[in-house]
Amino acid sequence: MAKSVYRAGIDEIDAQIVELLERRMAICEQIGIEKAQSGEEVLDAKREWEKINSIKELTHHVPYREYMERIYIEIMAQSRYLQTSIASQIENGQDEM
């Protein structure tokens, strides 16, 4: 199969990933608002490691599990960054989300 065909497949998958990540971040934003309003900490390490382990179990191709773990560690780091930003805005009276 030509490399261009593979790349077209990757482009299609990337578009789907972006759409799903946007949906995920929108949910994280809502969680961040709730956490900020209740005074809850952004980081929930237990939840994050439970999620990472769950993702690794969902990964059917065992050699990919390490990569999925790294990807999700970064996704969760960016989610925390978003939630920290939201908490800061709410704390400073800029709660227009």
PyMOL commands that set and color helices and strands:
alter all, ss='L'
color gray80, all
select helices_A, chain A and resi 3-38+45-58+62-91
alter helices_A, ss='H'
color red, helices_A
deselect
rebuild
show_as cartoon
